[in-house]
Amino acid sequence: MRISTVGLCLLLVFLCAPARAASLATEEDARALAQRVMGEVAAGRVIAGLELLRPYNVYSKEEFDAMLTKTKEQLPAMQQRFGPSIGWDFVIVEKVGDSLRQFVYLQKFERLLMVWRFIFYKPRDQWMLNTFYYDDRVQLLFVY
């Protein structure tokens, strides 16, 4: 009985643990992923762009789905406030040591813009998406 209880516990650990996120072989692969996302986002397909990140996401499916739902809810207000999306620009890659990269992009709208940040981490020999986010705080791009 004790062995089956341990086996059941191990099975539950594996079933309940989040799936391992996909990784990227090179820094260039990480940047290419961010650029594919930006291509979709700038074309007005924000959710399709974010879905490209799903295999690389370290959060649970429920957390990722909740983020998509919140984004879907915000899209009409963003479009009304900013106007239609008209493209994107690469801003900078920021490097911290050998294992952390942040790729910064601008999503251009007719009236305003959004700043998108994709942060990748390399714990050993593969790059992982650590986090990503977007906001309208463009002032943070300037050094005073």
DSSP file (Angstrom, degrees, kcal/mol; ACC not computed):
  #  RESIDUE AA STRUCTURE BP1 BP2  ACC     N-H-->O    O-->H-N    N-H-->O    O-->H-N    TCO  KAPPA ALPHA  PHI   PSI    X-CA   Y-CA   Z-CA
    1    1 A M     >        0   0    0      0, 0.0     4,-1.8     0, 0.0     5,-0.1   0.000 360.0 360.0 360.0 -38.7    0.0    0.0    0.0
    2    2 A R  H  >  +     0   0    0      1,-0.2     4,-2.2     2,-0.2     5,-0.2   0.891 360.0  52.0 -64.3 -39.8    2.8    2.4    0.8
    3    3 A I  H  > S+     0   0    0      1,-0.2     4,-2.6     2,-0.2    -1,-0.2   0.909 109.3  49.2 -64.5 -42.1    4.5    1.9   -2.6
    4    4 A S  H  > S+     0   0    0      2,-0.2     4,-2.5     1,-0.2    -1,-0.2   0.853 109.6  52.6 -67.6 -32.9    1.2    2.7   -4.4
    5    5 A T  H  X S+     0   0    0     -4,-1.8     4,-2.3     2,-0.2    -1,-0.2   0.921 111.2  46.0 -66.0 -44.1    0.7    5.8   -2.3
    6    6 A V  H  X S+     0   0    0     -4,-2.2     4,-2.6     2,-0.2    -2,-0.2   0.923 113.3  50.5 -63.0 -44.0    4.2    7.1   -3.2
    7    7 A G  H  X S+     0   0    0     -4,-2.6     4,-2.4     1,-0.2    -2,-0.2   0.907 110.5  49.1 -60.5 -42.6    3.6    6.2   -6.8
    8    8 A L  H  X S+     0   0    0     -4,-2.5     4,-2.4     2,-0.2    -1,-0.2   0.899 110.6  50.7 -64.3 -40.9    0.3    8.1   -6.8
    9    9 A C  H  X S+     0   0    0     -4,-2.3     4,-2.2     2,-0.2    -2,-0.2   0.922 111.1  48.2 -63.0 -43.8    2.0   11.1   -5.2
   10   10 A L  H  X S+     0   0    0     -4,-2.6     4,-2.2     1,-0.2    -2,-0.2   0.908 110.7  51.5 -63.2 -41.2    4.8   11.1   -7.8
   11   11 A L  H  X S+     0   0    0     -4,-2.4     4,-2.4     1,-0.2    -2,-0.2   0.917 110.0  49.3 -60.9 -43.7    2.2   10.9  -10.6
   12   12 A L  H  X S+     0   0    0     -4,-2.4     4,-2.5     2,-0.2     5,-0.2   0.878 107.9  54.4 -64.2 -38.2    0.3   13.8   -9.1
   13   13 A V  H  X S+     0   0    0     -4,-2.2     4,-1.7     1,-0.2    -1,-0.2   0.935 112.1  43.9 -60.5 -45.9    3.5   15.9   -8.9
   14   14 A F  H  < S+     0   0    0     -4,-2.2    -2,-0.2     1,-0.2    -1,-0.2   0.873 116.1  47.0 -68.7 -36.3    4.2   15.3  -12.6
   15   15 A L  H  < S+     0   0    0     -4,-2.4    -1,-0.2     1,-0.2    -2,-0.2   0.850 117.6  41.7 -73.0 -33.7    0.6   15.9  -13.6
   16   16 A C  H  < S+     0   0    0     -4,-2.5    -2,-0.2    -5,-0.2    -1,-0.2   0.689  92.4  97.5 -88.7 -19.7    0.3   19.1  -11.6
   17   17 A A  S  < S-     0   0    0     -4,-1.7     3,-0.1    -5,-0.2     2,-0.0  -0.445  85.8-104.2 -69.6 142.1    3.7   20.6  -12.4
   18   18 A P        -     0   0    0      0, 0.0    -1,-0.1     0, 0.0    42,-0.1  -0.347  42.3 -98.4 -64.9 147.3    3.6   23.1  -15.2
   19   19 A A        -     0   0    0      1,-0.1     2,-0.2    40,-0.1    -4,-0.0  -0.344  44.6 -98.5 -64.0 145.9    5.0   21.9  -18.5
   20   20 A R        -     0   0    0      1,-0.1    -1,-0.1    -3,-0.1     2,-0.1  -0.492  41.7-121.3 -67.8 130.2    8.5   22.8  -19.2
   21   21 A A        -     0   0    0     -2,-0.2    35,-0.2    35,-0.1    37,-0.1  -0.417  27.0-106.1 -72.3 147.0    8.7   25.9  -21.4
   22   22 A A        -     0   0    0     33,-3.5   107,-0.4    35,-0.1     2,-0.3  -0.330  37.0-149.8 -66.4 155.1   10.4   25.6  -24.8
   23   23 A S        -     0   0    0    105,-0.1     2,-0.4    -2,-0.0   105,-0.2  -0.765   7.3-122.9-124.3 172.3   13.8   27.3  -25.0
   24   24 A L  B     -A  127   0A   0    103,-3.1   103,-3.6    -2,-0.3     6,-0.1  -0.930  10.1-140.3-121.0 141.0   15.8   29.0  -27.8
   25   25 A A  S    S+     0   0    0     -2,-0.4     2,-0.3   101,-0.2    -1,-0.1   0.861  79.0  20.1 -70.8 -37.2   19.3   28.0  -28.9
   26   26 A T  S  > S-     0   0    0      1,-0.1     4,-1.7   101,-0.1     5,-0.1  -0.853  73.3-113.3-133.8 164.5   20.7   31.5  -29.5
   27   27 A E  H  > S+     0   0    0     -2,-0.3     4,-2.4     1,-0.2     5,-0.2   0.864 119.1  57.5 -61.1 -36.4   20.3   35.1  -28.6
   28   28 A E  H  > S+     0   0    0      1,-0.2     4,-2.4     2,-0.2    -1,-0.2   0.863 103.6  52.3 -63.9 -36.1   19.4   35.7  -32.3
   29   29 A D  H  > S+     0   0    0      2,-0.2     4,-2.1     1,-0.2    -1,-0.2   0.890 108.5  51.2 -64.9 -39.4   16.6   33.1  -32.0
   30   30 A A  H  X S+     0   0    0     -4,-1.7     4,-2.1     2,-0.2    -2,-0.2   0.933 111.6  46.4 -63.1 -46.0   15.2   35.0  -29.0
   31   31 A R  H  X S+     0   0    0     -4,-2.4     4,-2.4     1,-0.2    -2,-0.2   0.899 109.9  54.1 -63.9 -39.9   15.3   38.3  -30.9
   32   32 A A  H  X S+     0   0    0     -4,-2.4     4,-2.2     2,-0.2    -1,-0.2   0.887 107.4  51.0 -62.2 -39.0   13.7   36.6  -34.0
   33   33 A L  H  X S+     0   0    0     -4,-2.1     4,-2.3     2,-0.2    -1,-0.2   0.945 110.2  48.8 -62.3 -47.8   10.8   35.4  -31.7
   34   34 A A  H  X S+     0   0    0     -4,-2.1     4,-2.4     1,-0.2    -2,-0.2   0.895 111.3  50.6 -59.1 -40.1   10.3   38.9  -30.3
   35   35 A Q  H  X S+     0   0    0     -4,-2.4     4,-2.2     2,-0.2    -1,-0.2   0.860 107.5  52.5 -69.4 -35.2   10.3   40.3  -33.9
   36   36 A R  H  X S+     0   0    0     -4,-2.2     4,-1.8     2,-0.2    -1,-0.2   0.920 110.1  49.5 -63.7 -41.5    7.7   37.8  -35.0
   37   37 A V  H  X S+     0   0    0     -4,-2.3     4,-2.8     1,-0.2    -2,-0.2   0.943 110.6  49.6 -59.9 -47.4    5.5   38.8  -32.1
   38   38 A M  H  X S+     0   0    0     -4,-2.4     4,-2.9     1,-0.2     5,-0.2   0.856 106.0  56.7 -63.5 -35.0    5.9   42.5  -33.0
   39   39 A G  H  X S+     0   0    0     -4,-2.2     4,-1.0     2,-0.2    -1,-0.2   0.917 112.1  41.8 -60.6 -43.2    5.0   41.8  -36.7
   40   40 A E  H  <>S+     0   0    0     -4,-1.8     5,-2.6     2,-0.2     3,-0.3   0.934 115.6  49.7 -67.9 -46.5    1.7   40.3  -35.6
   41   41 A V  H ><5S+     0   0    0     -4,-2.8     3,-1.8     1,-0.2     5,-0.3   0.924 110.5  49.4 -59.2 -47.5    1.1   43.0  -33.0
   42   42 A A  H 3<5S+     0   0    0     -4,-2.9    -1,-0.2     1,-0.3    45,-0.2   0.767 105.5  58.3 -66.6 -25.0    1.8   45.8  -35.4
   43   43 A A  T 3<5S-     0   0    0     -4,-1.0    -1,-0.3    -3,-0.3    -2,-0.2   0.395 125.4-102.5 -83.8   4.3   -0.6   44.2  -38.0
   44   44 A G  T < 5S+     0   0    0     -3,-1.8     2,-0.6    -4,-0.1     3,-0.2   0.555  93.0 116.3  88.5   8.1   -3.4   44.5  -35.4
   45   45 A R     >< +     0   0    0     -5,-2.6     4,-2.3     1,-0.2     5,-0.2  -0.544  28.4 154.9-107.7  64.9   -3.2   40.8  -34.5
   46   46 A V  H  > S+     0   0    0     -2,-0.6     4,-2.6    -5,-0.3     5,-0.2   0.912  71.6  47.7 -60.7 -47.5   -2.2   41.2  -30.8
   47   47 A I  H  > S+     0   0    0      1,-0.2     4,-2.3     2,-0.2    -1,-0.2   0.911 111.1  51.2 -65.0 -41.4   -3.6   37.9  -29.6
   48   48 A A  H  > S+     0   0    0      2,-0.2     4,-0.9     1,-0.2    -1,-0.2   0.896 111.0  50.3 -60.8 -39.3   -2.0   36.0  -32.4
   49   49 A G  H >< S+     0   0    0     -4,-2.3     3,-0.7     1,-0.2     4,-0.4   0.930 111.1  47.0 -63.5 -45.7    1.3   37.7  -31.6
   50   50 A L  H >< S+     0   0    0     -4,-2.6     3,-1.5     1,-0.2     4,-0.5   0.848 103.8  62.5 -66.5 -32.9    1.0   36.8  -27.9
   51   51 A E  H >< S+     0   0    0     -4,-2.3     3,-1.0     1,-0.3    -1,-0.2   0.799  91.5  66.9 -62.5 -27.3    0.1   33.2  -28.8
   52   52 A L  T << S+     0   0    0     -4,-0.9    -1,-0.3    -3,-0.7     4,-0.2   0.780  99.5  52.5 -61.8 -24.6    3.5   32.9  -30.4
   53   53 A L  T X> S+     0   0    0     -3,-1.5     3,-1.4    -4,-0.4     4,-0.8   0.637  82.9  92.2 -84.2 -15.2    5.0   33.2  -26.9
   54   54 A R  G X4 S+     0   0    0     -3,-1.0     3,-1.2    -4,-0.5    -1,-0.2   0.877  83.4  50.3 -52.4 -47.6    2.8   30.5  -25.4
   55   55 A P  G 34 S+     0   0    0      0, 0.0   -33,-3.5     0, 0.0    -1,-0.3   0.765 115.8  44.2 -64.4 -20.5    5.4   27.6  -25.9
   56   56 A Y  G <4 S+     0   0    0     -3,-1.4    73,-0.5   -35,-0.2    -2,-0.2   0.455  88.3 113.5-100.3  -3.4    8.1   29.7  -24.3
   57   57 A N    <<  -     0   0    0     -3,-1.2   -35,-0.1    -4,-0.8    73,-0.1  -0.490  50.9-160.6 -75.6 135.1    6.0   30.9  -21.4
   58   58 A V        +     0   0    0     71,-0.3    -1,-0.1    -2,-0.2     2,-0.1   0.529  64.7  89.9 -92.9  -7.1    7.0   29.7  -17.9
   59   59 A Y  S    S-     0   0    0      1,-0.2   -40,-0.1     2,-0.1    -2,-0.0  -0.406  88.5 -85.9 -87.0 166.4    3.6   30.5  -16.3
   60   60 A S     >  -     0   0    0      1,-0.1     4,-2.5    -2,-0.1     5,-0.2  -0.209  35.9-110.9 -67.8 160.7    0.7   28.1  -16.1
   61   61 A K  H  > S+     0   0    0      1,-0.2     4,-2.8     2,-0.2     5,-0.2   0.884 119.6  53.9 -57.7 -40.0   -1.8   27.8  -18.9
   62   62 A E  H  > S+     0   0    0      2,-0.2     4,-2.2     1,-0.2    -1,-0.2   0.906 109.1  46.9 -64.6 -42.3   -4.4   29.4  -16.6
   63   63 A E  H  > S+     0   0    0      2,-0.2     4,-2.0     1,-0.2    -2,-0.2   0.918 114.2  47.3 -65.8 -42.6   -2.2   32.4  -15.9
   64   64 A F  H  X S+     0   0    0     -4,-2.5     4,-2.2     2,-0.2    -2,-0.2   0.923 112.4  49.6 -64.9 -43.9   -1.3   32.8  -19.6
   65   65 A D  H  X S+     0   0    0     -4,-2.8     4,-2.4     1,-0.2    -1,-0.2   0.884 109.2  52.6 -61.9 -39.0   -5.0   32.5  -20.6
   66   66 A A  H  X S+     0   0    0     -4,-2.2     4,-2.4     1,-0.2    -1,-0.2   0.892 108.2  50.8 -64.2 -39.2   -6.0   35.1  -18.0
   67   67 A M  H  X S+     0   0    0     -4,-2.0     4,-2.3     2,-0.2    -2,-0.2   0.908 110.4  49.4 -64.1 -41.4   -3.4   37.5  -19.5
   68   68 A L  H  X S+     0   0    0     -4,-2.2     4,-2.7     2,-0.2    -2,-0.2   0.908 110.4  50.6 -63.3 -41.6   -4.9   36.9  -23.0
   69   69 A T  H  X S+     0   0    0     -4,-2.4     4,-1.9     2,-0.2    -2,-0.2   0.925 111.2  47.8 -62.1 -44.9   -8.4   37.5  -21.7
   70   70 A K  H  X S+     0   0    0     -4,-2.4     4,-1.6     1,-0.2    -1,-0.2   0.904 111.9  50.3 -63.2 -41.1   -7.4   40.8  -20.0
   71   71 A T  H  X S+     0   0    0     -4,-2.3     4,-1.6     1,-0.2     3,-0.3   0.924 108.1  52.5 -63.3 -44.4   -5.6   41.9  -23.2
   72   72 A K  H  < S+     0   0    0     -4,-2.7    -1,-0.2     1,-0.2    -2,-0.2   0.889 109.0  51.0 -57.5 -39.7   -8.6   41.1  -25.3
   73   73 A E  H  < S+     0   0    0     -4,-1.9     4,-0.4     1,-0.2    -1,-0.2   0.833 112.1  46.7 -67.0 -32.7  -10.7   43.3  -23.0
   74   74 A Q  H  X S+     0   0    0     -4,-1.6     4,-2.3    -3,-0.3     3,-0.3   0.697  90.7  83.8 -83.4 -20.5   -8.2   46.2  -23.2
   75   75 A L  H  X S+     0   0    0     -4,-1.6     4,-2.7     1,-0.2     5,-0.2   0.882  87.4  50.8 -56.6 -46.6   -7.9   46.2  -27.0
   76   76 A P  H  > S+     0   0    0      0, 0.0     4,-2.2     0, 0.0    -1,-0.2   0.913 112.4  47.4 -59.9 -40.4  -11.0   48.2  -27.9
   77   77 A A  H  > S+     0   0    0     -4,-0.4     4,-2.5    -3,-0.3     5,-0.2   0.895 112.3  50.2 -66.2 -39.4   -9.9   51.0  -25.4
   78   78 A M  H  X S+     0   0    0     -4,-2.3     4,-3.4     2,-0.2     5,-0.4   0.932 111.6  47.7 -63.7 -45.3   -6.4   51.0  -26.8
   79   79 A Q  H  X S+     0   0    0     -4,-2.7     4,-1.9     1,-0.2    -2,-0.2   0.888 113.4  47.9 -64.5 -38.9   -7.6   51.3  -30.4
   80   80 A Q  H  < S+     0   0    0     -4,-2.2    -1,-0.2    -5,-0.2    -2,-0.2   0.917 119.3  39.1 -67.0 -42.4  -10.0   54.1  -29.5
   81   81 A R  H  < S+     0   0    0     -4,-2.5    -2,-0.2    -5,-0.2    -3,-0.2   0.908 129.7  27.4 -74.5 -43.4   -7.3   56.0  -27.6
   82   82 A F  H  < S-     0   0    0     -4,-3.4    29,-2.7     1,-0.2    30,-0.6   0.682  98.7-133.7 -96.0 -20.4   -4.3   55.3  -29.8
   83   83 A G     <  -     0   0    0     -4,-1.9    -1,-0.2    -5,-0.4    -2,-0.1  -0.405  54.4 -24.2  86.7-174.8   -5.9   54.8  -33.3
   84   84 A P  S    S-     0   0    0      0, 0.0    26,-1.3     0, 0.0     2,-0.3  -0.325  72.6-102.0 -71.6 153.5   -4.9   52.0  -35.6
   85   85 A S  E     -B  109   0B   0     24,-0.2    24,-0.3     1,-0.1     3,-0.1  -0.564  36.5-179.5 -72.6 134.8   -1.5   50.3  -35.3
   86   86 A I  E     -     0   0B   0     22,-3.3     2,-0.3     1,-0.4    23,-0.2   0.278  51.6 -63.4-123.0   9.1    0.8   51.6  -38.1
   87   87 A G  E     -B  108   0B   0     21,-0.9    21,-2.8   -45,-0.2    -1,-0.4  -0.895  47.3 -97.6 143.2-170.6    4.0   49.6  -37.5
   88   88 A W  E     -B  107   0B   0     -2,-0.3     2,-0.4    19,-0.2    19,-0.2  -0.982  16.0-153.8-148.6 156.9    6.8   48.9  -35.1
   89   89 A D  E     -B  106   0B   0     17,-2.0    17,-2.8    -2,-0.3     2,-0.4  -0.987  20.9-126.1-131.2 142.0   10.4   49.9  -34.5
   90   90 A F  E     +B  105   0B   0     -2,-0.4    15,-0.2    15,-0.2     3,-0.1  -0.744  28.5 179.3 -80.6 134.8   13.3   48.1  -32.8
   91   91 A V  E     -     0   0B   0     13,-2.9     2,-0.3    -2,-0.4    14,-0.2   0.855  48.5 -39.3-102.3 -59.3   14.7   50.3  -30.0
   92   92 A I  E     -B  104   0B   0     12,-1.1    12,-2.8     2,-0.0     2,-0.5  -0.992  34.7-129.1-165.9 154.7   17.5   48.5  -28.3
   93   93 A V  E     -B  103   0B   0     -2,-0.3     2,-0.5    10,-0.2    10,-0.2  -0.990  28.2-157.4-110.7 125.2   18.9   45.3  -26.9
   94   94 A E  E     -B  102   0B   0      8,-2.9     8,-2.3    -2,-0.5     2,-0.5  -0.890   5.8-157.2-104.8 131.9   20.1   45.7  -23.3
   95   95 A K  E     -B  101   0B   0     -2,-0.5     2,-0.5     6,-0.2     6,-0.2  -0.919  12.9-174.2-114.7 131.2   22.6   43.2  -22.1
   96   96 A V  E >>  -B  100   0B   0      4,-2.5     4,-1.0    -2,-0.5     3,-0.7  -0.951  65.3 -49.6-122.3 107.6   23.2   42.3  -18.4
   97   97 A G  T 34 S-     0   0    0     -2,-0.5     3,-0.1     1,-0.2    -1,-0.1  -0.250  94.1 -54.3  62.3-153.8   26.1   39.9  -18.1
   98   98 A D  T 34 S+     0   0    0      1,-0.1    -1,-0.2    -3,-0.1     3,-0.1   0.462 132.5  49.6 -96.1  -3.6   26.1   36.9  -20.3
   99   99 A S  T <4 S+     0   0    0     -3,-0.7    23,-2.3     1,-0.1     2,-0.4   0.332  94.8  65.8-125.4   9.0   22.7   35.6  -19.3
  100  100 A L  E  <  +BC  96 121B   0     -4,-1.0    -4,-2.5    21,-0.2     2,-0.4  -0.986  48.8 172.6-139.4 129.6   20.1   38.3  -19.5
  101  101 A R  E     -BC  95 120B   0     19,-2.5    19,-2.8    -2,-0.4     2,-0.5  -0.994  12.6-165.0-134.4 140.5   18.8   40.2  -22.5
  102  102 A Q  E     -BC  94 119B   0     -8,-2.3    -8,-2.9    -2,-0.4     2,-0.5  -0.989   6.5-161.6-124.2 122.3   16.0   42.7  -22.9
  103  103 A F  E     -BC  93 118B   0     15,-2.7    15,-2.2    -2,-0.5     2,-0.4  -0.908  11.5-161.3-102.5 125.5   14.7   43.5  -26.4
  104  104 A V  E     +BC  92 117B   0    -12,-2.8   -13,-2.9    -2,-0.5   -12,-1.1  -0.912  12.8 173.7-114.8 132.6   12.7   46.7  -26.5
  105  105 A Y  E     -BC  90 116B   0     11,-2.6    11,-2.7    -2,-0.4     2,-0.5  -0.912  24.7-134.1-131.9 157.3   10.3   47.7  -29.3
  106  106 A L  E     -BC  89 115B   0    -17,-2.8   -17,-2.0    -2,-0.3     2,-0.7  -0.961   9.0-153.2-110.0 130.1    7.8   50.4  -30.1
  107  107 A Q  E     -BC  88 114B   0      7,-2.8     7,-2.2    -2,-0.5     2,-0.4  -0.929  23.5-145.6 -97.6 117.8    4.4   49.6  -31.4
  108  108 A K  E     +BC  87 113B   0    -21,-2.8   -22,-3.3    -2,-0.7   -21,-0.9  -0.696  21.3 177.5 -92.8 132.9    3.4   52.7  -33.4
  109  109 A F  E     -B   85   0B   0      3,-1.9   -24,-0.2    -2,-0.4   -26,-0.2  -0.733  45.3-100.6-118.4 171.9   -0.2   53.9  -33.5
  110  110 A E  S    S+     0   0    0    -26,-1.3   -27,-0.2    -2,-0.3   -25,-0.1   0.862 117.9  18.4 -62.7 -35.3   -1.6   57.0  -35.2
  111  111 A R  S    S-     0   0    0    -29,-2.7     2,-0.2     1,-0.1    -1,-0.1   0.746 131.2  -1.2-111.4 -28.4   -1.7   59.0  -32.0
  112  112 A L        -     0   0    0    -30,-0.6    -3,-1.9   -29,-0.0     2,-0.3  -0.790  63.7-125.9-146.1-174.5    0.5   57.3  -29.4
  113  113 A L  E     -C  108   0B   0     -2,-0.2     2,-0.4    -5,-0.2    -5,-0.2  -0.968   6.6-138.0-143.0 162.5    2.8   54.4  -29.0
  114  114 A M  E     -C  107   0B   0     -7,-2.2    -7,-2.8    -2,-0.3     2,-0.5  -0.901  15.8-135.5-117.0 147.1    3.4   51.4  -26.7
  115  115 A V  E     -CD 106 135B   0     20,-3.6    20,-1.9    -2,-0.4     2,-0.4  -0.911  19.1-163.4-103.2 125.5    6.7   50.1  -25.5
  116  116 A W  E     -CD 105 134B   0    -11,-2.7   -11,-2.6    -2,-0.5     2,-0.4  -0.916   4.4-169.4-109.5 134.5    7.1   46.3  -25.6
  117  117 A R  E     -CD 104 133B   0     16,-2.9    16,-2.0    -2,-0.4     2,-0.5  -0.989   7.4-171.9-127.8 130.0    9.8   44.5  -23.6
  118  118 A F  E     -CD 103 132B   0    -15,-2.2   -15,-2.7    -2,-0.4     2,-0.5  -0.984   9.7-163.4-120.6 119.6   10.8   40.9  -24.0
  119  119 A I  E     -CD 102 131B   0     12,-3.0    11,-2.6    -2,-0.5    12,-1.6  -0.918   5.9-170.9-112.5 123.4   13.3   39.6  -21.4
  120  120 A F  E     -CD 101 129B   0    -19,-2.8   -19,-2.5    -2,-0.5     2,-0.4  -0.874   4.5-160.4-115.3 145.1   15.2   36.4  -22.0
  121  121 A Y  E     -CD 100 128B   0      7,-2.9     7,-2.9    -2,-0.4   -21,-0.2  -0.972   7.6-158.9-126.8 137.3   17.4   34.5  -19.5
  122  122 A K        +     0   0    0    -23,-2.3     5,-0.2    -2,-0.4   -24,-0.0  -0.860  14.3 172.8-116.8  94.6   20.1   31.9  -20.3
  123  123 A P  S    S-     0   0    0      0, 0.0    -1,-0.1     0, 0.0     4,-0.1   0.842  78.8 -20.7 -71.2 -32.1   20.6   29.8  -17.2
  124  124 A R  S    S-     0   0    0      2,-0.5    -2,-0.1   -25,-0.0     3,-0.0   0.259 123.4 -28.5-136.3 -91.9   23.0   27.4  -19.0
  125  125 A D  S    S+     0   0    0      2,-0.0     2,-0.3   -99,-0.0    -3,-0.1   0.345 114.3  67.0-122.9   5.6   23.1   27.0  -22.8
  126  126 A Q  S    S-     0   0    0   -100,-0.0    -2,-0.5    -5,-0.0     2,-0.4  -0.950  74.5-123.8-128.1 147.6   19.6   27.8  -23.9
  127  127 A W  B     -A   24   0A   0   -103,-3.6  -103,-3.1    -2,-0.3     2,-0.4  -0.759  26.7-167.8 -91.7 135.8   17.6   31.1  -23.8
  128  128 A M  E     -D  121   0B   0     -7,-2.9    -7,-2.9    -2,-0.4     2,-0.8  -0.934  29.4-111.7-121.5 144.6   14.3   31.2  -22.0
  129  129 A L  E     +D  120   0B   0    -73,-0.5   -71,-0.3  -107,-0.4    -9,-0.3  -0.675  34.5 179.7 -72.7 113.3   11.6   33.8  -22.1
  130  130 A N  E     -     0   0B   0    -11,-2.6     2,-0.3    -2,-0.8   -10,-0.2   0.918  59.6 -36.5 -81.4 -48.5   11.7   35.2  -18.6
  131  131 A T  E     -D  119   0B   0    -12,-1.6   -12,-3.0   -74,-0.1    -1,-0.4  -0.976  49.7-159.2-165.3 165.9    8.9   37.8  -19.0
  132  132 A F  E     +D  118   0B   0     -2,-0.3     2,-0.3   -14,-0.2   -14,-0.2  -0.978  17.0 161.9-148.9 153.0    7.4   40.2  -21.4
  133  133 A Y  E     -D  117   0B   0    -16,-2.0   -16,-2.9    -2,-0.3     2,-0.3  -0.983  19.8-148.5-163.7 165.6    5.2   43.2  -21.0
  134  134 A Y  E     +D  116   0B   0     -2,-0.3     2,-0.3   -18,-0.2   -18,-0.2  -0.989  22.4 152.6-140.2 148.9    3.9   46.3  -22.7
  135  135 A D  E     -D  115   0B   0    -20,-1.9   -20,-3.6    -2,-0.3    -2,-0.0  -0.940  49.0-110.7-160.3 178.7    2.9   49.8  -21.5
  136  136 A D  S    S+     0   0    0     -2,-0.3     2,-1.8   -22,-0.2     3,-0.2   0.092  72.2 120.5-107.3  22.1    2.8   53.4  -22.6
  137  137 A R    >   +     0   0    0      1,-0.2     3,-1.5   -22,-0.2     4,-0.2  -0.466  24.6 156.4 -87.4  67.8    5.5   54.7  -20.4
  138  138 A V  G >   +     0   0    0     -2,-1.8     3,-2.2     1,-0.3     4,-0.3   0.753  60.2  75.6 -65.2 -24.7    7.8   56.0  -23.2
  139  139 A Q  G >  S+     0   0    0      1,-0.3     3,-1.3    -3,-0.2    -1,-0.3   0.769  83.1  67.8 -60.5 -23.9    9.5   58.5  -20.8
  140  140 A L  G <  S+     0   0    0     -3,-1.5    -1,-0.3     1,-0.2    -2,-0.2   0.625  88.0  67.4 -72.0 -11.2   11.4   55.5  -19.3
  141  141 A L  G <  S+     0   0    0     -3,-2.2     2,-0.3    -4,-0.2    -1,-0.2   0.652  89.0  80.5 -79.6 -15.2   13.3   55.2  -22.6
  142  142 A F  S <  S-     0   0    0     -3,-1.3     2,-0.5    -4,-0.3     0, 0.0  -0.732  72.8-139.6 -98.9 141.2   15.0   58.5  -22.1
  143  143 A V              0   0    0     -2,-0.3    -2,-0.0     1,-0.1    -3,-0.0  -0.866 360.0 360.0 -95.8 125.5   18.1   59.1  -20.0
  144  144 A Y              0   0    0     -2,-0.5    -1,-0.1     0, 0.0    -2,-0.0   0.427 360.0 360.0 -97.0 360.0   17.8   62.4  -18.1
